[in-house]
Amino acid sequence: MSPAAESLRPVAGLALATLIFVSVAQTPPLPRIGWVISGTVENTRHTVQAVRAGLADEGLVDGRSVILDVRFTAGRPERYPEIFADLTRQPVAVLAAAGFAGISAARDASAGRTPISAYFCGSEVQRMVEALHAQPETSPVCHALALNSLSNALSC
């Protein structure tokens, strides 16, 4: 290689490194799903695996096309607010929560800016219906949609 070509090698390397850096920097981040579960890693492993499989069935592969950020309260519902607050400190596409305490904490942490995917079990369904009826400022359409979602959940 000629001395002139040899002297251009560092410049070419720098240009290539800059091009790689710029293309990586312009890659948009993957959408993140923030999910808080009331259990522990150990006792909810099957549930998390099932959700990952369901996402993959829809073409959303955890780590490739979406980030599933799962956190746990270890059976301590008082931890929901702090965990959801932590999740919303970074961009999150959707929050997932179960039960009245989790859904309320997700709503409060996101200040209504992030969609929340909610699900209910057992007595939580009745508690949510009562909470909806206790909020007269919520539009009737929201009530109808929420109650329809609840009835669909009950029929599963």
C-alpha positions as a Markdown table, in Angstrom:
| # | Residue | x | y | z |
|---|---|---|---|---|
| 1 | Met | 0.0 | 0.0 | 0.0 |
| 2 | Ser | 1.3 | 3.4 | -0.9 |
| 3 | Pro | 2.2 | 5.9 | 1.9 |
| 4 | Ala | -0.6 | 8.2 | 0.7 |
| 5 | Ala | -3.2 | 5.4 | 1.0 |
| 6 | Glu | -1.7 | 4.4 | 4.4 |
| 7 | Ser | -2.1 | 7.9 | 5.7 |
| 8 | Leu | -5.8 | 7.9 | 4.7 |
| 9 | Arg | -6.5 | 4.7 | 6.7 |
| 10 | Pro | -7.2 | 6.5 | 10.0 |
| 11 | Val | -9.5 | 9.0 | 8.2 |
| 12 | Ala | -11.4 | 6.2 | 6.6 |
| 13 | Gly | -11.7 | 4.4 | 10.0 |
| 14 | Leu | -13.0 | 7.6 | 11.6 |
| 15 | Ala | -15.5 | 8.1 | 8.8 |
| 16 | Leu | -16.8 | 4.5 | 9.1 |
| 17 | Ala | -17.0 | 4.8 | 12.9 |
| 18 | Thr | -18.9 | 8.1 | 12.6 |
| 19 | Leu | -21.3 | 6.6 | 10.0 |
| 20 | Ile | -22.0 | 3.6 | 12.3 |
| 21 | Phe | -22.5 | 5.9 | 15.3 |
| 22 | Val | -24.9 | 8.2 | 13.4 |
| 23 | Ser | -27.0 | 5.2 | 12.0 |
| 24 | Val | -27.2 | 3.7 | 15.5 |
| 25 | Ala | -28.1 | 7.1 | 17.0 |
| 26 | Gln | -30.9 | 7.5 | 14.5 |
| 27 | Thr | -32.5 | 4.1 | 15.1 |
| 28 | Pro | -35.6 | 4.8 | 17.1 |
| 29 | Pro | -35.9 | 3.0 | 20.4 |
| 30 | Leu | -38.1 | -0.1 | 20.6 |
| 31 | Pro | -41.5 | 0.5 | 22.1 |
| 32 | Arg | -41.6 | -0.4 | 25.7 |
| 33 | Ile | -44.4 | -2.1 | 27.6 |
| 34 | Gly | -44.2 | -1.5 | 31.4 |
| 35 | Trp | -46.0 | -4.3 | 33.3 |
| 36 | Val | -46.2 | -4.5 | 37.0 |
| 37 | Ile | -47.3 | -7.9 | 38.5 |
| 38 | Ser | -48.3 | -8.4 | 42.1 |
| 39 | Gly | -46.3 | -11.6 | 42.5 |
| 40 | Thr | -42.6 | -12.5 | 42.3 |
| 41 | Val | -40.4 | -13.6 | 39.5 |
| 42 | Glu | -40.7 | -17.2 | 40.7 |
| 43 | Asn | -44.4 | -17.5 | 41.1 |
| 44 | Thr | -45.4 | -15.6 | 37.9 |
| 45 | Arg | -42.8 | -17.1 | 35.6 |
| 46 | His | -45.4 | -19.0 | 33.6 |
| 47 | Thr | -47.6 | -15.9 | 33.2 |
| 48 | Val | -44.7 | -13.8 | 31.9 |
| 49 | Gln | -43.7 | -16.6 | 29.5 |
| 50 | Ala | -47.3 | -16.9 | 28.2 |
| 51 | Val | -47.4 | -13.1 | 27.6 |
| 52 | Arg | -44.1 | -13.2 | 25.8 |
| 53 | Ala | -45.4 | -16.1 | 23.6 |
| 54 | Gly | -48.6 | -14.2 | 22.9 |
| 55 | Leu | -46.7 | -11.1 | 21.9 |
| 56 | Ala | -44.4 | -13.2 | 19.6 |
| 57 | Asp | -47.5 | -14.8 | 18.0 |
| 58 | Glu | -48.5 | -11.2 | 17.0 |
| 59 | Gly | -45.0 | -10.5 | 15.6 |
| 60 | Leu | -43.7 | -8.6 | 18.7 |
| 61 | Val | -40.6 | -10.3 | 19.9 |
| 62 | Asp | -39.3 | -9.2 | 23.3 |
| 63 | Gly | -35.9 | -7.6 | 22.8 |
| 64 | Arg | -36.2 | -7.3 | 19.0 |
| 65 | Ser | -39.4 | -5.4 | 18.1 |
| 66 | Val | -40.6 | -4.5 | 21.6 |
| 67 | Ile | -39.3 | -4.4 | 25.2 |
| 68 | Leu | -41.4 | -6.1 | 27.8 |
| 69 | Asp | -40.3 | -4.4 | 31.1 |
| 70 | Val | -41.7 | -6.5 | 33.8 |
| 71 | Arg | -41.6 | -5.4 | 37.5 |
| 72 | Phe | -42.9 | -7.1 | 40.6 |
| 73 | Thr | -44.5 | -6.0 | 43.9 |
| 74 | Ala | -43.8 | -9.3 | 45.6 |
| 75 | Gly | -47.4 | -9.2 | 47.0 |
| 76 | Arg | -47.1 | -5.7 | 48.4 |
| 77 | Pro | -49.7 | -3.5 | 46.6 |
| 78 | Glu | -48.4 | -0.4 | 48.4 |
| 79 | Arg | -45.4 | -0.7 | 46.0 |
| 80 | Tyr | -47.4 | -0.1 | 42.9 |
| 81 | Pro | -47.1 | 3.7 | 42.9 |
| 82 | Glu | -43.3 | 3.8 | 43.3 |
| 83 | Ile | -42.8 | 1.1 | 40.6 |
| 84 | Phe | -45.1 | 2.7 | 38.1 |
| 85 | Ala | -43.5 | 6.1 | 38.8 |
| 86 | Asp | -40.2 | 4.5 | 38.0 |
| 87 | Leu | -41.4 | 2.9 | 34.8 |
| 88 | Thr | -42.8 | 6.3 | 33.5 |
| 89 | Arg | -39.5 | 8.1 | 34.0 |
| 90 | Gln | -38.5 | 6.7 | 30.6 |
| 91 | Pro | -40.7 | 6.6 | 27.5 |
| 92 | Val | -43.2 | 3.8 | 27.7 |
| 93 | Ala | -45.7 | 2.9 | 25.0 |
| 94 | Val | -48.3 | 1.2 | 27.3 |
| 95 | Leu | -48.6 | 0.2 | 30.9 |
| 96 | Ala | -50.1 | -3.1 | 32.0 |
| 97 | Ala | -51.7 | -3.5 | 35.4 |
| 98 | Ala | -54.1 | -5.8 | 37.3 |
| 99 | Gly | -56.6 | -5.0 | 39.9 |
| 100 | Phe | -57.8 | -1.7 | 41.3 |
| 101 | Ala | -54.6 | -0.8 | 43.1 |
| 102 | Gly | -52.3 | -1.5 | 40.1 |
| 103 | Ile | -54.6 | 0.2 | 37.6 |
| 104 | Ser | -55.0 | 3.3 | 39.8 |
| 105 | Ala | -51.3 | 3.5 | 40.4 |
| 106 | Ala | -50.6 | 3.2 | 36.6 |
| 107 | Arg | -53.1 | 6.0 | 35.9 |
| 108 | Asp | -51.7 | 8.3 | 38.5 |
| 109 | Ala | -48.1 | 7.7 | 37.5 |
| 110 | Ser | -48.8 | 8.3 | 33.8 |
| 111 | Ala | -51.0 | 11.3 | 34.5 |
| 112 | Gly | -53.3 | 10.1 | 31.7 |
| 113 | Arg | -50.5 | 10.3 | 29.0 |
| 114 | Thr | -50.0 | 6.6 | 28.6 |
| 115 | Pro | -52.5 | 3.9 | 27.6 |
| 116 | Ile | -53.1 | 1.3 | 30.3 |
| 117 | Ser | -54.0 | -2.3 | 29.6 |
| 118 | Ala | -56.0 | -3.5 | 32.6 |
| 119 | Tyr | -57.3 | -6.8 | 33.7 |
| 120 | Phe | -59.3 | -7.9 | 36.7 |
| 121 | Cys | -59.7 | -11.0 | 38.8 |
| 122 | Gly | -62.4 | -12.0 | 41.3 |
| 123 | Ser | -63.6 | -9.3 | 43.7 |
| 124 | Glu | -61.6 | -6.7 | 41.9 |
| 125 | Val | -64.3 | -6.6 | 39.2 |
| 126 | Gln | -66.9 | -5.5 | 41.6 |
| 127 | Arg | -64.6 | -2.9 | 43.1 |
| 128 | Met | -63.9 | -1.4 | 39.7 |
| 129 | Val | -67.6 | -1.2 | 38.9 |
| 130 | Glu | -68.2 | 0.7 | 42.2 |
| 131 | Ala | -65.3 | 3.0 | 41.4 |
| 132 | Leu | -66.7 | 3.8 | 38.0 |
| 133 | His | -70.1 | 4.7 | 39.5 |
| 134 | Ala | -68.4 | 6.9 | 42.1 |
| 135 | Gln | -66.9 | 9.1 | 39.5 |
| 136 | Pro | -69.8 | 11.2 | 38.0 |
| 137 | Glu | -67.3 | 13.4 | 36.1 |
| 138 | Thr | -66.3 | 10.5 | 33.9 |
| 139 | Ser | -68.2 | 10.5 | 30.6 |
| 140 | Pro | -71.0 | 7.9 | 30.1 |
| 141 | Val | -69.1 | 6.6 | 27.1 |
| 142 | Cys | -66.1 | 5.8 | 29.3 |
| 143 | His | -68.4 | 4.1 | 31.8 |
| 144 | Ala | -70.0 | 2.1 | 29.0 |
| 145 | Leu | -66.6 | 1.1 | 27.5 |
| 146 | Ala | -65.2 | 0.1 | 30.9 |
| 147 | Leu | -68.3 | -1.9 | 31.9 |
| 148 | Asn | -68.3 | -3.6 | 28.5 |
| 149 | Ser | -64.7 | -4.6 | 29.0 |
| 150 | Leu | -65.6 | -5.9 | 32.5 |
| 151 | Ser | -68.5 | -7.9 | 31.1 |
| 152 | Asn | -66.2 | -9.4 | 28.5 |
| 153 | Ala | -63.7 | -10.3 | 31.1 |
| 154 | Leu | -66.4 | -11.9 | 33.2 |
| 155 | Ser | -67.5 | -14.0 | 30.3 |
| 156 | Cys | -64.0 | -15.5 | 29.7 |
